[in-house]
Amino acid sequence: MNAGIPLTYFLVLAAIMFFIGVYGFLTRRNLITILMSLELILNSVNINFVAFNRYLFPHKLEGFFFSLFIIAVAASEAAVAIAIIINIYRRFTTINVEDVNTMKY
């Protein structure tokens, strides 16, 4: 038996983070806050991977490797998203989603 923190605490924390991220993603109109909400969703998934790996397979590292992969993808996604946001700001001088209504190449 594991004497650490129960699994349900991690699951509740991850669920709260996930739903805060979904709420922020659906209700916010600023591109930076939408990006932050997406990162919050990805971090809640990382908590689930690590918690389930620790409680189900404590001697294997699959959950940790999945988490590292998600962190790498999130970092590259954030870099591309910030570059897009900078270009949108240069063109429209705003980063609100409603104000950006035309996308040209």
C-alpha positions as CSV (number, residue, x, y, z in Angstrom):
1,M,0.0,0.0,0.0
2,N,1.2,3.5,-0.8
3,A,1.5,5.8,2.1
4,G,1.6,9.0,0.1
5,I,-1.1,11.3,-1.2
6,P,-4.2,9.4,-2.4
7,L,-4.9,9.3,-6.1
8,T,-8.2,11.0,-5.8
9,Y,-6.5,14.2,-4.7
10,F,-4.5,14.3,-7.9
11,L,-7.5,13.5,-10.0
12,V,-9.6,16.3,-8.3
13,L,-6.7,18.8,-8.9
14,A,-6.3,17.8,-12.5
15,A,-10.1,18.0,-13.1
16,I,-10.3,21.5,-11.6
17,M,-7.4,22.6,-13.7
18,F,-8.9,21.1,-16.8
19,F,-12.3,22.7,-16.4
20,I,-10.7,26.1,-15.5
21,G,-8.7,25.8,-18.7
22,V,-11.8,24.9,-20.8
23,Y,-13.8,27.7,-19.2
24,G,-11.0,30.2,-20.0
25,F,-10.6,28.9,-23.5
26,L,-14.3,29.2,-24.3
27,T,-15.0,32.6,-22.6
28,R,-11.9,34.7,-23.1
29,R,-11.3,36.8,-26.1
30,N,-7.7,37.7,-25.7
31,L,-5.3,35.4,-27.6
32,I,-2.8,35.3,-24.8
33,T,-5.3,34.2,-22.2
34,I,-6.6,31.6,-24.6
35,L,-3.0,30.3,-25.0
36,M,-2.6,30.2,-21.2
37,S,-5.9,28.3,-20.9
38,L,-4.6,25.7,-23.4
39,E,-1.4,25.3,-21.4
40,L,-3.5,24.8,-18.2
41,I,-5.4,22.0,-20.0
42,L,-2.2,20.3,-21.1
43,N,-0.7,20.5,-17.6
44,S,-3.8,18.9,-16.1
45,V,-3.3,16.0,-18.5
46,N,0.3,15.8,-17.4
47,I,-0.8,15.5,-13.8
48,N,-3.1,12.6,-14.7
49,F,-0.3,10.8,-16.6
50,V,2.1,11.0,-13.7
51,A,-0.4,10.2,-11.1
52,F,-1.7,7.1,-12.8
53,N,1.8,6.0,-13.6
54,R,2.8,6.3,-10.0
55,Y,-0.1,4.4,-8.6
56,L,-0.6,1.7,-11.3
57,F,3.0,1.1,-12.4
58,P,5.4,2.6,-9.9
59,H,8.5,0.9,-11.4
60,K,7.9,1.9,-15.0
61,L,8.3,5.4,-16.5
62,E,5.7,5.5,-19.3
63,G,3.7,8.2,-17.7
64,F,6.7,10.4,-17.2
65,F,7.8,9.9,-20.8
66,F,4.3,10.9,-22.0
67,S,4.5,14.0,-19.8
68,L,7.9,15.0,-21.2
69,F,6.6,14.6,-24.7
70,I,3.5,16.7,-23.9
71,I,5.8,19.4,-22.4
72,A,7.9,19.4,-25.5
73,V,4.9,19.7,-27.8
74,A,3.4,22.4,-25.6
75,A,6.7,24.4,-25.7
76,S,6.8,24.3,-29.5
77,E,3.1,25.1,-29.7
78,A,3.6,28.1,-27.5
79,A,6.5,29.4,-29.6
80,V,4.4,29.1,-32.8
81,A,1.3,30.6,-31.2
82,I,3.3,33.6,-29.8
83,A,4.8,34.2,-33.2
84,I,1.3,34.2,-34.8
85,I,0.0,36.5,-32.0
86,I,2.9,38.9,-32.7
87,N,2.1,38.9,-36.4
88,I,-1.6,39.5,-35.7
89,Y,-0.7,42.4,-33.4
90,R,1.5,44.0,-36.0
91,R,-1.2,43.8,-38.6
92,F,-4.3,44.6,-36.6
93,T,-2.8,46.4,-33.4
94,T,-5.0,44.2,-31.2
95,I,-5.0,40.6,-30.0
96,N,-8.7,40.3,-29.4
97,V,-10.3,37.4,-31.3
98,E,-13.4,39.4,-32.4
99,D,-11.3,42.2,-33.9
100,V,-9.3,39.8,-36.1
101,N,-11.9,38.9,-38.8
102,T,-9.8,38.6,-41.9
103,M,-7.0,36.1,-42.5
104,K,-4.8,36.7,-45.6
105,Y,-1.7,35.0,-46.7
